[in-house]
Amino acid sequence: MTTYKTRYTKEQLFELSEKGNTDAMYSIGYRYLKGIGDLNKNNELATEWFKKAAEAGNLNAIKILKNTPVSNAKPKIDIDSDLTHQDSLKSFLSETFPAQHQLLNIKHPLSISTENISSGLIFILLLGYLIGTLNKAHKAFKLLGKKKLLNKQIDELINQHIKALALKYKQTVKQDEYGNVFYDQWEIATRYFIKNVLCKNSPIKNHLDQEERFKDIKERITNAVKAYELTSVNSDYKNINVEQLSPIDFEHYCADILKANGWKAKVTQATSDQGIDIIAQYKNIHVAFQCKKYSSPVGNQAVQQIIAGKQYIKADIAAVISNARYTASAKQLAVSTGVHLLHYSELKRFKDCLLKSVA
């Protein structure tokens, strides 16, 4: 065991104690007890340092606090000088632990009964267990608070980009003619968002790396998008500048208007759609839509394409939707073939028009 004589300065002892050296802790307590080594006599400080040393496992500190030797072997005193003056020890204990001293009726440091020794050891063990439990609870509470903060930051970032995520969801989630839904591209899109948006925040990145919570985060993003769709489908499309939309975005915009007005509508895949951009249903009426985001008038070709698309899926009605006007020849062909030529602003009332024509 390392010994610490008075050749060590108090500064050196304090430095060693900060590094966890229990002998140094004991030595500081002893110096406070005796008033030596540049430390003024102070029983309270001596007690604190003896307790620190005892909690860290220093046997000599435990012996002083319990006022009994742990074994029959002569204690090896590793601090400044031998503590053999029993009157000083008795005085120290009576001043520091008056209640315990009276309870045990201490007359001599070696007069403690076996029963009292056992009770004291049990008390120390219980106290150590309680301290350990409290420390674990504190760490767990601190970790829980950290997780709550990170989850809040994740939700804030998701909500900050919810419109872009909702649009990406519409563009990537596909459904075939048999009702099968494919999320492959959406999985790629969410992974990209996690890596290039969420993980730019270092604490979030570390949190995800440690707990491998990519799957959970992807589910949270998907649920947030679906919730956003439910709350925004009736109002969000009204605040969009249509002229700034891309052709694909225009298709989703028109589908949103239909869904907001009671339709079941889905945007088809970009390929193999036979000229159909949206397949929609209102009550028992099936409609094939083609969307044209143009800066010039829409001509005959759009009408011809949607006629073919209607026949391909056996729809009841065919319609073209545009932000632009239609040429005279397109209007003539539409009238002769029963194709509806619509401006997107007419979609809200289109179901009423269909119901009247069916009636």
C-alpha positions as CSV (number, residue, x, y, z in Angstrom):
1,M,0.0,0.0,0.0
2,T,1.3,3.4,-0.9
3,T,2.2,5.6,2.2
4,Y,1.8,9.3,2.4
5,K,4.1,11.0,4.9
6,T,4.1,14.7,5.7
7,R,6.6,15.2,2.9
8,Y,3.6,15.4,0.6
9,T,2.2,18.9,0.4
10,K,-1.5,19.5,0.8
11,E,-1.7,20.5,-2.8
12,Q,-0.2,17.2,-3.9
13,L,-2.6,15.3,-1.7
14,F,-5.7,17.1,-3.1
15,E,-4.4,16.5,-6.6
16,L,-4.1,12.8,-5.9
17,S,-7.5,12.6,-4.3
18,E,-9.1,14.1,-7.4
19,K,-7.6,11.2,-9.4
20,G,-9.4,8.8,-7.1
21,N,-6.5,7.9,-4.7
22,T,-8.1,6.8,-1.5
23,D,-4.9,6.9,0.5
24,A,-4.7,10.6,-0.3
25,M,-8.3,11.2,0.7
26,Y,-7.6,9.5,4.1
27,S,-4.4,11.6,4.6
28,I,-6.4,14.8,4.1
29,G,-9.0,13.7,6.6
30,Y,-6.3,12.8,9.1
31,R,-4.5,16.1,8.7
32,Y,-7.8,18.0,9.2
33,L,-8.3,15.8,12.3
34,K,-4.9,16.6,13.8
35,G,-4.4,20.1,12.4
36,I,-1.2,19.2,10.7
37,G,0.4,19.4,7.2
38,D,-0.8,23.0,6.6
39,L,-4.4,22.1,7.3
40,N,-6.2,23.6,10.2
41,K,-8.0,21.3,12.6
42,N,-11.6,20.8,11.5
43,N,-13.6,17.7,12.6
44,E,-16.3,18.3,10.0
45,L,-13.9,18.4,7.1
46,A,-12.1,15.5,8.5
47,T,-15.3,13.5,8.6
48,E,-16.1,14.4,5.0
49,W,-12.7,13.2,3.8
50,F,-12.9,10.0,5.8
51,K,-16.3,9.4,4.3
52,K,-15.0,9.9,0.8
53,A,-12.2,7.6,1.4
54,A,-14.5,5.0,3.0
55,E,-17.0,5.1,0.1
56,A,-14.1,4.6,-2.2
57,G,-13.1,1.5,-0.3
58,N,-10.2,2.7,2.0
59,L,-10.1,0.3,4.9
60,N,-8.4,2.7,7.3
61,A,-11.1,5.3,6.8
62,I,-13.8,2.6,7.4
63,K,-12.0,1.6,10.6
64,I,-12.0,5.2,11.9
65,L,-15.7,5.8,11.0
66,K,-16.8,2.5,12.6
67,N,-14.3,2.7,15.5
68,T,-13.3,-0.9,15.2
69,P,-10.6,-3.0,13.4
70,V,-11.8,-5.0,10.4
71,S,-9.6,-8.0,11.3
72,N,-7.2,-9.0,14.1
73,A,-4.3,-7.9,12.1
74,K,-2.7,-4.7,13.2
75,P,-3.9,-1.9,10.9
76,K,-1.3,-0.5,8.5
77,I,-1.6,3.2,8.9
78,D,-0.6,4.8,5.6
79,I,-1.1,8.4,6.5
80,D,1.3,10.9,8.0
81,S,1.7,9.1,11.4
82,D,0.3,6.2,13.5
83,L,-3.2,6.9,15.0
84,T,-2.6,5.2,18.4
85,H,-3.9,7.9,20.7
86,Q,-7.2,6.4,21.7
87,D,-8.4,9.4,23.6
88,S,-8.1,11.6,20.5
89,L,-10.0,9.0,18.5
90,K,-12.7,8.8,21.1
91,S,-13.0,12.6,21.3
92,F,-13.2,12.8,17.5
93,L,-16.0,10.2,17.3
94,S,-18.0,11.7,20.2
95,E,-17.9,15.1,18.5
96,T,-18.5,13.9,15.0
97,F,-21.1,11.1,15.7
98,P,-22.7,12.1,19.1
99,A,-25.9,10.1,18.4
100,Q,-24.1,6.9,17.4
101,H,-21.6,7.3,20.2
102,Q,-24.3,7.5,22.8
103,L,-26.2,4.6,21.1
104,L,-23.2,2.3,21.2
105,N,-22.1,3.6,24.7
106,I,-18.5,3.7,23.5
107,K,-16.0,3.7,26.4
108,H,-13.1,2.5,24.4
109,P,-12.4,2.0,20.7
110,L,-12.2,-1.7,21.2
111,S,-15.3,-2.1,23.3
112,I,-17.8,-2.4,20.4
113,S,-19.8,-5.6,20.5
114,T,-20.1,-8.0,17.6
115,E,-23.8,-7.2,17.3
116,N,-23.0,-3.5,16.9
117,I,-20.2,-4.3,14.3
118,S,-22.7,-6.3,12.3
119,S,-25.4,-3.6,12.5
120,G,-22.9,-1.0,11.4
121,L,-21.6,-3.0,8.4
122,I,-25.2,-3.7,7.3
123,F,-25.9,0.0,7.6
124,I,-22.9,0.8,5.4
125,L,-23.9,-1.8,2.8
126,L,-27.4,-0.5,2.7
127,L,-26.2,3.1,2.4
128,G,-23.8,2.1,-0.4
129,Y,-26.6,0.2,-2.2
130,L,-28.9,3.3,-1.8
131,I,-26.3,5.6,-3.2
132,G,-25.6,3.3,-6.1
133,T,-29.3,3.0,-6.9
134,L,-29.8,6.8,-6.7
135,N,-26.8,7.3,-9.0
136,K,-28.2,4.8,-11.5
137,A,-31.6,6.4,-11.3
138,H,-30.1,9.8,-11.9
139,K,-28.1,8.5,-14.9
140,A,-31.3,6.9,-16.3
141,F,-33.3,10.1,-15.8
142,K,-30.6,12.1,-17.5
143,L,-30.5,9.7,-20.4
144,L,-34.2,9.8,-20.8
145,G,-34.2,13.6,-20.8
146,K,-31.5,13.5,-23.5
147,K,-33.6,11.1,-25.6
148,K,-36.7,13.3,-25.3
149,L,-34.7,16.3,-26.4
150,L,-33.3,14.4,-29.4
151,N,-36.7,13.1,-30.4
152,K,-38.1,16.6,-30.2
153,Q,-35.4,17.9,-32.5
154,I,-36.1,15.0,-34.9
155,D,-39.8,15.8,-35.0
156,E,-39.1,19.5,-35.5
157,L,-36.8,18.7,-38.5
158,I,-39.5,16.3,-40.0
159,N,-42.2,19.0,-39.6
160,Q,-39.9,21.6,-41.1
161,H,-39.6,19.5,-44.3
162,I,-43.1,17.9,-44.2
163,K,-44.3,19.3,-47.5
164,A,-41.3,18.1,-49.4
165,L,-41.5,14.7,-47.7
166,A,-45.3,14.5,-48.5
167,L,-44.6,15.3,-52.2
168,K,-41.8,12.7,-52.3
169,Y,-44.1,10.1,-50.8
170,K,-46.6,10.7,-53.5
171,Q,-44.0,10.5,-56.2
172,T,-42.3,7.3,-55.0
173,V,-45.0,5.1,-53.5
174,K,-46.6,3.2,-56.4
175,Q,-49.6,1.0,-56.7
176,D,-50.3,-1.4,-59.6
177,E,-53.6,-2.3,-61.2
178,Y,-53.9,-5.2,-58.7
179,G,-53.8,-3.0,-55.7
180,N,-50.2,-3.9,-54.7
181,V,-48.3,-1.0,-53.1
182,F,-44.6,-0.6,-53.6
183,Y,-42.4,1.4,-51.2
184,D,-38.9,0.7,-52.6
185,Q,-38.3,4.2,-53.8
186,W,-39.8,5.7,-50.7
187,E,-37.4,3.7,-48.6
188,I,-34.5,5.2,-50.6
189,A,-36.0,8.7,-50.2
190,T,-36.4,8.4,-46.4
191,R,-32.8,7.0,-46.0
192,Y,-31.6,10.0,-48.0
193,F,-33.5,12.4,-45.7
194,I,-32.1,10.8,-42.6
195,K,-28.6,10.8,-43.8
196,N,-28.5,14.3,-45.4
197,V,-30.9,16.2,-43.1
198,L,-31.3,14.6,-39.7
199,C,-27.7,13.4,-39.4
200,K,-26.3,16.8,-40.1
201,N,-27.2,17.3,-36.4
202,S,-24.2,15.6,-34.7
203,P,-26.1,14.6,-31.5
204,I,-28.9,13.1,-33.6
205,K,-26.3,11.3,-35.8
206,N,-24.6,9.8,-32.7
207,H,-28.0,8.8,-31.3
208,L,-29.0,7.0,-34.5
209,D,-25.6,5.3,-34.8
210,Q,-25.6,4.0,-31.3
211,E,-29.1,2.6,-31.3
212,E,-29.5,1.8,-35.0
213,R,-32.9,3.4,-35.0
214,F,-33.1,4.0,-38.8
215,K,-36.1,1.7,-39.0
216,D,-38.0,3.5,-36.2
217,I,-37.2,6.9,-37.7
218,K,-38.4,5.8,-41.2
219,E,-41.7,4.8,-39.6
220,R,-41.9,8.1,-37.8
221,I,-41.4,10.0,-41.1
222,T,-44.0,7.9,-42.9
223,N,-46.5,8.3,-40.1
224,A,-45.9,12.1,-40.1
225,V,-46.4,12.3,-43.8
226,K,-49.7,10.3,-43.6
227,A,-50.9,12.5,-40.7
228,Y,-50.0,15.6,-42.7
229,E,-52.0,14.2,-45.7
230,L,-55.1,13.7,-43.6
231,T,-55.0,17.3,-42.2
232,S,-53.8,19.2,-45.2
233,V,-55.6,17.5,-48.1
234,N,-58.6,19.9,-47.8
235,S,-56.6,23.1,-47.6
236,D,-53.0,22.8,-48.6
237,Y,-53.6,22.7,-52.4
238,K,-55.3,26.1,-52.2
239,N,-52.1,27.9,-51.3
240,I,-49.9,26.6,-54.1
241,N,-48.7,28.6,-57.1
242,V,-49.7,26.3,-59.9
243,E,-47.5,28.0,-62.5
244,Q,-44.4,27.1,-60.5
245,L,-45.2,23.4,-60.4
246,S,-43.4,20.8,-62.5
247,P,-45.6,18.5,-64.7
248,I,-45.3,15.7,-62.2
249,D,-46.1,18.0,-59.3
250,F,-49.1,19.3,-61.3
251,E,-50.4,15.7,-61.5
252,H,-50.2,15.3,-57.7
253,Y,-51.8,18.7,-57.2
254,C,-54.8,17.7,-59.3
255,A,-55.1,14.4,-57.5
256,D,-55.1,16.3,-54.2
257,I,-58.0,18.5,-55.4
258,L,-60.0,15.4,-56.3
259,K,-59.3,13.7,-53.0
260,A,-60.2,16.9,-51.1
261,N,-63.6,16.8,-52.8
262,G,-64.5,13.2,-52.1
263,W,-62.8,11.3,-54.9
264,K,-60.5,8.2,-54.6
265,A,-57.6,9.3,-56.8
266,K,-54.1,8.0,-57.4
267,V,-51.3,9.2,-59.7
268,T,-50.1,6.5,-62.1
269,Q,-46.5,5.4,-62.7
270,A,-44.5,7.5,-65.1
271,T,-44.2,4.7,-67.6
272,S,-46.8,2.2,-69.1
273,D,-49.7,4.5,-68.2
274,Q,-51.1,4.6,-71.7
275,G,-51.6,8.3,-71.5
276,I,-53.3,8.2,-68.1
277,D,-51.9,10.4,-65.3
278,I,-54.6,10.0,-62.7
279,I,-57.1,7.2,-62.2
280,A,-60.0,8.3,-60.0
281,Q,-63.4,7.1,-58.8
282,Y,-66.4,9.0,-57.5
283,K,-69.1,6.8,-56.2
284,N,-69.3,4.2,-59.0
285,I,-68.0,6.4,-61.7
286,H,-64.4,5.6,-62.9
287,V,-62.5,8.4,-64.7
288,A,-59.2,8.4,-66.6
289,F,-57.4,11.8,-66.4
290,Q,-54.5,13.2,-68.4
291,C,-52.7,16.2,-66.9
292,K,-51.1,18.8,-69.2
293,K,-49.0,21.5,-67.5
294,Y,-48.4,23.7,-70.6
295,S,-47.5,27.3,-71.3
296,S,-49.2,27.1,-74.7
297,P,-52.7,25.8,-75.8
298,V,-53.3,22.1,-75.5
299,G,-54.0,20.4,-78.8
300,N,-55.5,17.2,-80.3
301,Q,-52.8,14.9,-79.1
302,A,-53.9,15.1,-75.5
303,V,-57.4,14.2,-76.5
304,Q,-56.3,11.2,-78.6
305,Q,-54.1,9.9,-75.8
306,I,-56.8,10.0,-73.1
307,I,-59.3,8.3,-75.4
308,A,-56.8,5.4,-75.8
309,G,-56.2,5.4,-72.0
310,K,-59.9,5.2,-71.2
311,Q,-60.3,2.2,-73.5
312,Y,-57.2,0.6,-72.0
313,I,-58.5,0.6,-68.4
314,K,-62.2,0.5,-69.4
315,A,-63.0,3.7,-67.6
316,D,-66.4,5.3,-67.7
317,I,-65.2,8.8,-68.4
318,A,-62.1,10.4,-70.0
319,A,-60.9,13.9,-69.2
320,V,-57.9,16.2,-69.8
321,I,-56.8,18.7,-67.1
322,S,-54.6,21.7,-67.9
323,N,-53.5,25.1,-66.6
324,A,-53.7,26.4,-70.2
325,R,-56.5,26.8,-72.7
326,Y,-57.4,24.3,-75.5
327,T,-57.1,24.7,-79.3
328,A,-60.3,24.8,-81.4
329,S,-59.5,21.4,-83.0
330,A,-59.0,19.8,-79.5
331,K,-62.4,21.1,-78.4
332,Q,-64.0,19.7,-81.6
333,L,-62.5,16.3,-81.1
334,A,-63.4,16.3,-77.4
335,V,-67.1,17.0,-78.2
336,S,-67.3,14.2,-80.8
337,T,-65.6,11.7,-78.5
338,G,-67.2,12.7,-75.2
339,V,-63.9,13.7,-73.6
340,H,-64.1,16.5,-70.9
341,L,-61.6,19.3,-71.3
342,L,-61.0,20.9,-67.9
343,H,-59.1,23.8,-66.3
344,Y,-57.8,22.6,-62.9
345,S,-60.0,25.2,-61.2
346,E,-63.0,23.2,-62.4
347,L,-62.0,20.0,-60.7
348,K,-63.8,20.9,-57.4
349,R,-67.2,20.9,-59.2
350,F,-66.5,18.2,-61.7
351,K,-68.2,15.5,-59.7
352,D,-71.5,17.5,-59.8
353,C,-71.2,17.7,-63.6
354,L,-70.7,14.0,-63.8
355,L,-73.7,13.2,-61.5
356,K,-75.9,15.4,-63.6
357,S,-74.8,13.7,-66.9
358,V,-75.4,10.3,-65.4
359,A,-78.8,11.3,-64.1
